[in-house]
Amino acid sequence: MTFSPVYMESSNDCYPACLASIMGVPKSEVPNFFDGIEDDRPNYRENVCPEWNANVRKFLAGYNLDFILVGVEEETLAGLKGRYIVSGEGPRGMQHATIWEDGKMIHDPKPEGGGIKPPYAVELLFIKDPSLYVEAQRLARQISSERA
């Protein structure tokens, strides 16, 4: 997947901006995944917003992609290779999504920046291929066991 930094256009679209950046698609093609959800601040770490997850999965399916979301500690995050979305508490005290590569933040979609702080949740995007799904699950279990 290509990487082209995309920035937020409103207070509620950091995640769509991250997806557009990683996937190399125009931000206008990425929907607001909160549409139709009363609680617009899901706790990603505890996965308490199944409607949000369903909206994201539906969008990603159109690109033959899916995701696995894993809570991680800072030490584990430092050793993760590749490019991925990491969410945590942003400067305004709400969940905020950023893009990381090889354990370091490389893009904050909020134009003025500010980054995130723990606890972190990592989203691993993968192509919907059974063998890759098994590998993504294995990696998610490895990350979870390193946290314990």
N, C-alpha and C positions, 0 to 999 in steps of 0.2 A: 504494500500500500504506500502511496506517496504521502508526503507531508508538506502542507502549505498552510502557514498560520492564519487562522480566522479569529476575529475578535467578537466579543459580545455586542449585541445591539440593544438588549434590554436587561433588566436585573435578573431575569429568570432563564437565561439561555446560555449559560456557560457550558453545559453538557453538549447541546447541539453544536456549539462552536468547536468544541474538542472533537466531536465526531467528524464534522466537516473538514477540520484540519487533518486528521489522521487518514480519512478516507479519500481526501482529495476531491470532494464534491462541493458544489456551491452551497453556502449556508441556507439559501432559499429552498433547497431540496430536503433539508432536515427539519422535521416538524418539532413543535413544542410538545414534548412528551407529557407535560402536565395537563394538557387540554382534557377537560372532563373529569379531573381529579380534584376533590375538595381540599385535601391536605396537600398543599403545594410545596411542602418541605419534607420529603420522605427521608427517613434515616437510612442511608445507603448501607451502613455497616450492619444493621439488623434486618435489612431487607423487608421492611414493614409496608412497602407500597407495591403490592403485586400488580396494580393497574399500570403504574409507571414502567415496571419491568416488562409487562406485556406489550405496551406501546413501543418500547425500544426494540424488543424482539421482532415485532411485526415490521418495523422499519428495516432493521438489519437483514431480515429474511429476504427482502427485495434485492439485496446485494449478495445473497448466499452466505451471510455472516451470522454469527451468534456471539454471545459473551458469557463469561463466568465472572462473578463478582466475589472477591475474597478480601476479608479484613486482614491487614498486615501491620506488623510493628516496624518501627523505623529501621532497625538493624536488618530485617529481612528485605525491606524495600531497597536498601543500599546495594544488595547483591543481585537484584532482579535485572536480567538482561532483556533487551528489546525495547519497543516503544509501546506505551500503554497509558490509559487514563487513570489518574489517581484523584480521589476526592477526599476531602477533609474539611475542617472548619476554616472558612475564609475570613478575611479581615472584618467583615460585617457581622461575624458570629453565626453565619448560616453555612450549610454545606456548599462547597464550591468544587468544581472539577478543573483539573489542570492536566497537562500532558508531560509525561516523564519518559526518559530514555536512559537505559543502563543505570538506574538508581538516582538520577538527577532530574529536577524539573527543567524542561526545555521551553515550555510555553504556558503562560497564564493568559487565558482568553479575556480577562478583564483588562481593558486598555491601561489602567493605572497600576496594574499588578497587585502585589500583596501576598501572593502565594497561598499556601494552606498550612495548617498545623495538625498534629495527630488528634484523634485516632484516624488512621488512613484506611481507605478501601481501594483496592486495585481492580480495574476492569480489564480483563484479557479478551480481546476480540480474536475470533478465529473463523476460518472458512468452514462452512457446514459440510464436513467430510467426516464420516464415522471415525476414521483413524486419528484425525486431528482432534476430534472431540475427546477421545480417550486420552490423548496426550495432554490436552488442556485440563482435563479433570485430574490427571496425575500431578501436573504442576500445581494446581489449586490445593490438592491434598498435601503436597510437599511444603508449600508455603504455610498452610495451616499448622502442620506438625512442627515447623520451625518456630512458630509463635508460641506453642505450648511449652 
